[in-house]
């Protein structure tokens, strides 16, 4: 399964074909990702499904999207969340839920297929609020034991994945590396 996913990730190219004139940035949307990934799913015998769940924590309502990829035997999942502002000006309630669903689904797919959005203006755009600043460089996160990310990495390595690929995405302490290769 991981071999197929890694090959698919290597072939998948999703350009930023849209332009936000207000924020002056290019972006990709969920439909762009789906258009690019669907033919590859067929080529590799994989099935993608995406589900949403509305949740609430501490009075904050959000949608959690889960992107699930399966070969019929094994399944790999990725989740992403987007907060819902039910009082968003210019949108009715169904539009706010729909927009948040699309956003969370896009980022769940980005994570699953390792689509890099570091330079995506979603993370740097102020939409005219505040001074313009240079995009922040993002450092790789630390991989910590007893986390969901650690469990996914351990499964990935057991399925034949390479530690060198994991190190491209995470900083790994000597202790965690020893646990992973043990």
TORRONU-654686 format. One record per residue (C-alpha): residue number from 1; x, y, z; residue in three letters. Coordinates in pm, whole numbers. Each point is the difference from the previous one (the first is absolute). Layout:
BEGIN
NUM X Y Z ALA
...
//
This chain:
BEGIN
1 0 0 0 UNK
2 271 251 99 UNK
3 197 -77 -316 UNK
4 -304 82 -213 UNK
5 -69 316 198 UNK
6 361 115 -25 UNK
7 4 -57 -375 UNK
8 -330 186 -36 UNK
9 138 288 209 UNK
10 301 17 -229 UNK
11 -217 26 -311 UNK
12 -265 233 141 UNK
13 35 357 -123 UNK
14 -260 256 102 UNK
15 63 352 -121 UNK
16 -136 318 151 UNK
17 -225 92 -290 UNK
18 -219 261 172 UNK
19 78 358 90 UNK
20 -146 205 284 UNK
21 7 357 -131 UNK
22 -77 150 342 UNK
23 281 -180 182 UNK
24 219 -19 -313 UNK
25 94 -366 34 UNK
26 -35 -322 -194 UNK
27 -167 -300 158 UNK
28 -133 -348 -65 UNK
29 -337 -128 112 UNK
30 -141 -342 83 UNK
31 -130 -48 -356 UNK
32 353 52 -135 UNK
33 129 -272 232 UNK
34 -283 -237 -95 UNK
35 52 58 -374 UNK
36 369 -84 35 UNK
37 -32 -297 237 UNK
38 -296 -192 -151 UNK
39 188 -143 -302 UNK
40 290 -104 227 UNK
41 -237 -175 242 UNK
42 -119 -217 -290 UNK
43 357 -68 -114 UNK
44 102 -119 347 UNK
45 -319 -184 93 UNK
46 -74 230 292 UNK
47 -327 147 124 UNK
48 -31 340 165 UNK
49 -293 98 217 UNK
50 -48 320 196 UNK
51 -242 45 287 UNK
52 -91 293 223 UNK
53 -103 18 361 UNK
54 -125 313 172 UNK
55 152 38 346 UNK
56 -1 250 282 UNK
57 266 60 261 UNK
58 -26 280 253 UNK
59 -276 170 -194 UNK
60 194 -4 -327 UNK
61 -178 -179 -284 UNK
62 220 -156 -266 UNK
63 -7 -256 -275 UNK
64 249 -286 11 UNK
65 66 -160 -337 UNK
66 152 -346 -31 UNK
67 165 -105 -325 UNK
68 27 -381 -15 UNK
69 204 -187 -259 UNK
70 -33 -377 -36 UNK
71 121 -277 -223 UNK
72 -273 -230 132 UNK
73 232 -149 262 UNK
74 157 293 184 UNK
75 -125 353 60 UNK
76 191 321 66 UNK
77 -180 306 137 UNK
78 74 366 39 UNK
79 -213 256 184 UNK
80 -31 378 -13 UNK
81 -227 249 171 UNK
82 -151 337 -88 UNK
83 -188 229 237 UNK
84 -351 105 -94 UNK
85 -107 362 45 UNK
86 -380 -22 -16 UNK
87 -19 381 2 UNK
88 224 51 -305 UNK
89 -116 305 -191 UNK
90 -122 -64 -352 UNK
91 -61 -372 54 UNK
92 -296 -195 124 UNK
93 56 -286 243 UNK
94 12 -275 -266 UNK
95 265 196 -191 UNK
96 220 37 308 UNK
97 -20 -373 70 UNK
98 69 -81 -365 UNK
99 298 233 -23 UNK
100 149 -144 319 UNK
101 -61 -354 -123 UNK
102 185 73 -325 UNK
103 286 163 189 UNK
104 40 -289 246 UNK
105 -27 -258 -280 UNK
106 268 182 -201 UNK
107 242 -6 292 UNK
108 -77 -363 89 UNK
109 89 -89 -361 UNK
110 309 223 11 UNK
111 123 -193 302 UNK
112 -87 -342 -142 UNK
113 170 64 -334 UNK
114 280 220 142 UNK
115 -104 298 -208 UNK
116 216 283 127 UNK
117 -194 318 76 UNK
118 281 180 180 UNK
119 1 276 -261 UNK
120 -381 3 -17 UNK
121 -136 340 93 UNK
122 -268 -161 220 UNK
123 260 -1 274 UNK
124 147 344 -68 UNK
125 -279 211 -149 UNK
126 -148 270 222 UNK
127 -278 88 -248 UNK
128 88 367 46 UNK
129 3 -16 381 UNK
130 331 124 134 UNK
131 336 61 -160 UNK
132 134 -227 -269 UNK
133 283 -218 123 UNK
134 225 -248 -167 UNK
135 -122 -359 16 UNK
136 127 -179 306 UNK
137 224 -296 -54 UNK
138 -135 -306 169 UNK
139 226 -237 180 UNK
140 -58 -370 0 UNK
141 -191 -111 308 UNK
142 156 -236 253 UNK
143 -124 -358 -13 UNK
144 -92 -93 356 UNK
145 -76 -346 131 UNK
146 -353 -76 120 UNK
147 -159 220 -270 UNK
148 -219 -78 -299 UNK
149 281 116 -230 UNK
150 243 -243 168 UNK
151 -246 -287 -45 UNK
152 -45 85 -368 UNK
153 376 21 -53 UNK
154 53 -333 179 UNK
155 -264 -165 -223 UNK
156 155 161 -307 UNK
157 342 -140 90 UNK
158 -142 -346 75 UNK
159 -160 5 -347 UNK
160 342 56 -156 UNK
161 22 379 12 UNK
162 337 170 26 UNK
163 120 187 307 UNK
164 174 248 -231 UNK
165 -343 97 -140 UNK
166 -135 49 352 UNK
167 297 225 83 UNK
168 -97 225 -291 UNK
169 -325 76 181 UNK
170 95 -20 371 UNK
171 285 77 235 UNK
172 75 -322 188 UNK
173 193 -29 325 UNK
174 250 -285 43 UNK
175 -234 -159 258 UNK
176 -300 0 -235 UNK
177 214 -122 -291 UNK
178 120 -295 210 UNK
179 -360 -86 89 UNK
180 -101 14 -367 UNK
181 280 -223 -127 UNK
182 -18 -248 288 UNK
//
